[in-house]
Amino acid sequence: ITCPGVQLKDKEQLYLSVFVLGQYNKTECVPAVFPLFFQERLVFEKTFANIADPADLVKLLEFDTALLELIQLVPPVGKVLATYEENTRDFLFPDPKLTHGRRGLEREILMKRSPFFT
């Protein structure tokens, strides 16, 4: 995660919280220095037992929301610094980009700064 020209005044560690397909997972904590590097894989598995038609699955994913939050461990409960929210279909299957990155391995998203991130 990059944030050019920004230094965090609080030095507590940060992590990325991910909520998708009704499941929550988070990364390990990293030092509070940009750029932040999360070198891990988060796995989410879900079985859609009552879905037979792929079009129905697409509709279901369009109504589900994927939420990512950048959280700093500032006591007492932590501070959300930035968020990203999108329907799960577009998050899991983004439109092709004009750049030539390896599909699925590199993603660029723009997170929305929270009021706590000054």
Secondary structure as UniProt FT lines:
FT   TURN            4..5
FT   STRAND          14..20
FT   TURN            21..22
FT   STRAND          23..26
FT   TURN            49..50
FT   HELIX           54..63
FT   STRAND          65..72
FT   TURN            75..77
FT   STRAND          79..87
FT   HELIX           88..92
FT   TURN            103..105
FT   STRAND          112..113
FT   TURN            115..116
//
